[in-house]
């Protein structure tokens, strides 16, 4: 048991909360931890590397369900790379759609900013609306 590390030390080394490690164990992403004489969870180097893999996959925005599937494929002796490639392709399409939506939003906000620069700031221009800059944009878009 001397090469096993307590949960607190593992969490510190990986820069995460021990609750995260326990959650990964609960989700069966990592094997159930052994316990030392005092009852603390302890982890092998393999388990620590697996947690590191999970953290890297989360950094790449893979869901825990996706990560679980990747790990299961690997445990069955199958290469998970085709599955990962498919996930990445779908994720790139999602990102492209979000970028396009953000670019459109940026354009709309730039129009509002340009209009706002010519407004008097001392008084409410139109007492019938809360803020005509936003309401005019909503009318242009035909929303709500």
Backbone torsions as a table, in degrees:
resi	resn	phi	psi	omega
1	UNK	NA	-0.1	-174.8
2	UNK	-73.2	-18.7	177.6
3	UNK	-94.2	5.4	177.9
4	UNK	-90.5	146.2	-178.7
5	UNK	-117.1	141.3	178.1
6	UNK	-68.0	154.8	-175.5
7	UNK	-56.1	-40.8	-179.3
8	UNK	-62.7	-41.5	179.0
9	UNK	-67.0	-43.3	178.0
10	UNK	-60.6	-46.4	179.9
11	UNK	-59.9	-44.9	178.5
12	UNK	-61.0	-45.4	-179.1
13	UNK	-61.8	-35.2	-177.3
14	UNK	-92.6	-7.0	178.8
15	UNK	72.6	34.5	-180.0
16	UNK	-129.9	171.5	178.0
17	UNK	-84.5	142.3	176.1
18	UNK	-55.5	-28.9	177.7
19	UNK	-60.5	-33.3	178.3
20	UNK	-63.0	-43.4	179.3
21	UNK	-64.1	-44.3	178.8
22	UNK	-62.6	-37.1	178.8
23	UNK	-65.7	-42.9	177.1
24	UNK	-60.5	-37.6	177.6
25	UNK	-66.5	-43.7	178.2
26	UNK	-60.3	-38.8	179.1
27	UNK	-79.2	0.0	179.7
28	UNK	62.7	30.6	174.2
29	UNK	-82.4	-25.5	174.1
30	UNK	-127.1	154.0	178.9
31	UNK	-64.7	155.2	176.3
32	UNK	-58.5	132.7	-176.0
33	UNK	-71.4	149.2	168.8
34	UNK	-74.5	167.3	177.0
35	UNK	-121.0	141.8	175.4
36	UNK	-85.6	-175.0	-175.8
37	UNK	-61.0	-28.5	-179.2
38	UNK	-93.0	3.1	175.5
39	UNK	92.2	-0.9	178.9
40	UNK	-74.0	145.1	173.5
41	UNK	-66.7	138.8	176.3
42	UNK	-131.7	147.3	-172.4
43	UNK	-127.6	141.7	176.4
44	UNK	-79.7	168.9	177.0
45	UNK	-62.1	-36.9	177.5
46	UNK	-61.4	-43.8	179.1
47	UNK	-64.6	-39.8	179.4
48	UNK	-64.5	-41.9	177.7
49	UNK	-64.7	-36.1	178.0
50	UNK	-66.0	-41.8	176.1
51	UNK	-61.4	-42.3	176.9
52	UNK	-59.3	-40.6	176.8
53	UNK	-61.5	-45.2	-179.9
54	UNK	-60.5	-43.9	-179.9
55	UNK	-63.1	-41.7	178.6
56	UNK	-64.4	-42.4	178.5
57	UNK	-63.7	-39.0	176.9
58	UNK	-64.9	-38.9	176.3
59	UNK	-58.7	-31.4	178.5
60	UNK	-87.4	7.4	174.9
61	UNK	73.0	23.5	171.5
62	UNK	-75.5	140.7	177.6
63	UNK	-74.4	162.3	177.3
64	UNK	-64.9	-32.3	175.6
65	UNK	-63.9	-44.5	177.6
66	UNK	-61.2	-44.0	179.8
67	UNK	-62.5	-41.5	177.4
68	UNK	-59.3	-41.8	178.5
69	UNK	-65.5	-42.2	177.9
70	UNK	-59.2	-46.6	-179.3
71	UNK	-65.3	-39.2	178.4
72	UNK	-64.7	-42.8	177.6
73	UNK	-57.5	-45.4	-178.8
74	UNK	-62.7	-43.2	-179.3
75	UNK	-65.5	-28.6	177.4
76	UNK	-81.6	0.0	179.0
77	UNK	85.3	11.5	178.3
78	UNK	-97.4	146.6	176.2
79	UNK	-76.7	122.3	-178.6
80	UNK	-81.5	0.5	-171.6
81	UNK	-64.0	-36.2	177.9
82	UNK	-65.4	-41.2	176.6
83	UNK	-62.1	-44.7	179.2
84	UNK	-63.1	-41.9	178.8
85	UNK	-59.7	-41.9	178.0
86	UNK	-64.0	-44.3	177.5
87	UNK	-60.2	-43.7	-179.2
88	UNK	-63.3	-42.7	179.5
89	UNK	-59.6	-45.9	178.4
90	UNK	-65.5	-39.5	-179.8
91	UNK	-64.9	-39.3	177.9
92	UNK	-63.7	-39.2	176.3
93	UNK	-62.9	-42.9	177.1
94	UNK	-60.8	-43.3	-179.5
95	UNK	-64.4	-43.0	178.3
96	UNK	-60.3	-41.2	178.5
97	UNK	-64.8	-41.2	178.6
98	UNK	-66.4	-39.2	178.0
99	UNK	-62.2	-44.1	179.3
100	UNK	-62.1	-43.3	178.9
101	UNK	-64.9	-39.9	178.4
102	UNK	-67.2	-36.7	177.3
103	UNK	-65.3	-39.6	177.1
104	UNK	-64.7	-44.8	178.1
105	UNK	-60.4	-41.6	178.6
106	UNK	-60.0	-42.9	178.3
107	UNK	-60.9	-43.7	178.9
108	UNK	-63.7	-41.8	179.5
109	UNK	-67.7	-34.6	176.7
110	UNK	-64.6	-38.3	176.7
111	UNK	-62.6	-45.7	178.9
112	UNK	-62.1	-42.8	-179.9
113	UNK	-62.3	-42.3	179.1
114	UNK	-63.4	-44.6	177.8
115	UNK	-62.7	-41.3	-175.9
116	UNK	-64.6	-29.1	-178.3
117	UNK	-67.4	-18.8	-179.3
118	UNK	-100.6	6.6	-176.8
119	UNK	-89.1	147.1	169.6
120	UNK	-71.3	136.8	-175.1
121	UNK	-99.0	-7.3	-173.1
122	UNK	-81.8	-27.5	-174.2
123	UNK	-141.7	164.5	176.1
124	UNK	-76.9	125.5	-176.5
125	UNK	-74.3	-43.9	-177.5
126	UNK	-129.0	113.8	-176.5
127	UNK	-75.6	-8.1	-179.2
128	UNK	-87.1	-6.0	179.1
129	UNK	-134.5	159.8	-179.4
130	UNK	-74.8	-51.6	177.6
131	UNK	-152.7	108.5	-173.5
132	UNK	-65.8	-23.7	178.4
133	UNK	-60.4	-45.7	179.9
134	UNK	-74.9	-44.4	-177.6
135	UNK	-65.2	-38.9	177.4
136	UNK	-63.3	-39.8	178.0
137	UNK	-65.0	-38.8	179.2
138	UNK	-64.9	-39.1	178.2
139	UNK	-66.3	-40.2	177.9
140	UNK	-60.1	-38.4	-177.5
141	UNK	-82.9	-17.1	-178.7
142	UNK	73.7	23.5	-178.3
143	UNK	-98.1	154.2	175.8
144	UNK	48.8	NA	NA
